Amino acid sequence: MATAYVDQKLLLDTKMSDAFDWSTSDIPVRDALWDYFMDHNNKNTLETESKMRPFMDCEDSKIKEFIESHLK
């Protein structure tokens, strides 16, 4: 049985400071997005999960664009 090998680290798993030169945060991009949505919907976990779902299959460029315009 063959095992798939992923040679590229997902942007969502990259530290914010490694992905964005303006960031000093050591948390992963995924956590920064989660925190952003939680802060903007009264800590509603189900709504946050729903907001995060599109980012799971999103291109890195779209994720970066969102973060640049909302978290910077």
C-alpha positions as CSV (number, residue, x, y, z in Angstrom):
1,M,0.0,0.0,0.0
2,A,1.4,3.4,-1.0
3,T,1.4,6.3,1.4
4,A,0.8,9.8,0.1
5,Y,3.6,12.2,0.9
6,V,2.9,15.9,1.2
7,D,6.1,17.9,0.7
8,Q,4.5,21.3,1.3
9,K,3.3,22.7,4.7
10,L,-0.2,24.0,4.5
11,L,-0.5,27.8,5.0
12,L,-3.1,27.1,7.7
13,D,-0.5,25.2,9.7
14,T,2.2,27.9,9.3
15,K,3.0,30.3,12.1
16,M,1.6,33.8,11.5
17,S,5.0,35.3,11.8
18,D,6.4,32.9,9.1
19,A,3.5,33.6,6.8
20,F,3.3,37.4,7.2
21,D,6.2,39.7,7.7
22,W,4.1,42.2,9.7
23,S,3.0,39.6,12.3
24,T,4.9,38.7,15.4
25,S,2.5,36.0,16.5
26,D,3.7,32.4,16.9
27,I,0.2,30.9,16.6
28,P,-0.8,29.1,13.4
29,V,-2.7,30.9,10.7
30,R,-5.6,28.5,11.4
31,D,-5.8,29.6,15.1
32,A,-5.6,33.3,14.1
33,L,-8.6,32.9,11.8
34,W,-10.5,30.9,14.5
35,D,-9.8,33.6,17.1
36,Y,-10.9,36.3,14.6
37,F,-14.2,34.7,13.9
38,M,-14.8,33.9,17.6
39,D,-14.2,37.6,18.5
40,H,-16.6,38.7,15.8
41,N,-19.6,36.5,16.6
42,N,-19.9,36.6,20.3
43,K,-17.9,33.4,20.8
44,N,-20.4,31.2,18.9
45,T,-18.5,28.0,18.2
46,L,-20.9,26.6,15.7
47,E,-20.9,29.9,13.7
48,T,-17.1,30.0,13.8
49,E,-16.9,26.5,12.6
50,S,-19.2,27.4,9.7
51,K,-17.0,30.5,8.9
52,M,-13.8,28.4,9.0
53,R,-15.1,25.6,6.7
54,P,-14.4,27.4,3.4
55,F,-10.8,28.1,4.4
56,M,-10.1,24.3,4.7
57,D,-10.3,23.9,0.9
58,C,-9.3,27.5,-0.1
59,E,-6.2,28.5,-2.0
60,D,-3.4,30.0,0.0
61,S,-3.7,33.2,-2.0
62,K,-7.3,33.6,-0.9
63,I,-6.5,33.0,2.7
64,K,-3.7,35.5,2.6
65,E,-6.0,38.0,1.0
66,F,-8.5,37.6,3.7
67,I,-6.0,37.9,6.5
68,E,-4.3,40.9,5.0
69,S,-7.7,42.7,4.8
70,H,-9.1,41.6,8.2
71,L,-6.3,40.7,10.6
72,K,-3.5,43.1,9.7
